[in-house]
């Protein structure tokens, strides 16, 4: 099985994860937005990878400006996840 096939198949469990956490009353909203932001990252990375291959004849990882631009979305998503959980922990501590 190719890595592209595994990548495509990995979206289904992740979509299931998003479906379940979207219905959870315990999931911090900001973290939820961060997890959804990961889909934005994937949505940006795929066309960026295609552009790198067609325009430069290289993999996305070899075109620094394009790769860095795509990685910004993953970084922002991760920040949202962490800040959301940090806020939730602070709120729980304040209740105690």
N, C-alpha and C positions, 0 to 999 in steps of 0.2 A: 504494500500500500504506500502511495507517495505521500510526501509531507503536505502537499496541497490538499489531498483528499482528507488527511487527518485534520488539517486546519478547518476545512469546510464542515466536517462532521463534528468538530468541537463546538461549533456554534449552537448546535441543538441542546446540549446540556446547559450551556451558558444561558440560552433563552429560557430554559426551564427554571434555572436559578433565579433569573430576573423576575419571572412570573411569580414564583413563590415569595420572594422578598418584597415584591410590590404589594402583596396582600398582607404582609406582616405589619402589625401595629407597633412592633418593637424596633423596626429598622429605622434609623435616623434618616430623615428626608434628604439631607445633604449627602450622606453616604450613598443613598439610593441613586441620586443624580450622578454621583461619581461612577457607580457601577454601570449606569446607562451610558456614561461618557466613554466607557471602554468600547462600546459599540460604535461610537463616533470615531474613535481611534481606528478601529478596524475599517470603517467606511472610508476613512481618509487614506489609510495605508494601501488598500488594494489599488485604487486608481493611481496613487503615487508610484507604486511598484510597477504598474503597467507603463506609466509614463517614463520611468527610468529605463525600462527595458527597451521601449520603442525609440525614445529620443536619444538615449546615451548608449544603448546596447549593454547596459550593466544592471546588476541587482540594485535594489533600493539602498541597501546598506553601504554601497560604494559611492553613492552620490550624497555627500555630506549635507548640503543645504536642503535637499529634498527629504532626506531621512530625518534630519533634525526637526524640520517643520512638521513632519508626521508625528514624531515623538513628543512634541509639545502637547498634543491632545492626550496622550497617555499620562504625561506628567500632571496635567490639570485634573484628569480623572482621579489619579492617585491622591492628589492633594484634597480633593473633595471628600473622598472616602475617609481619609485620616482625620480631617477637620470635623466631619460629621460624627465620627465615633468619639473623638475627643470631647465634643460638646455634650454628647450623650453621657459620657462618663462623669463630666463635671455636674450635669444635672442630677444624676443619681447620687453623687456625693453630697450635693446640696440638700437633697431630700432626707438623707440619713442623719 
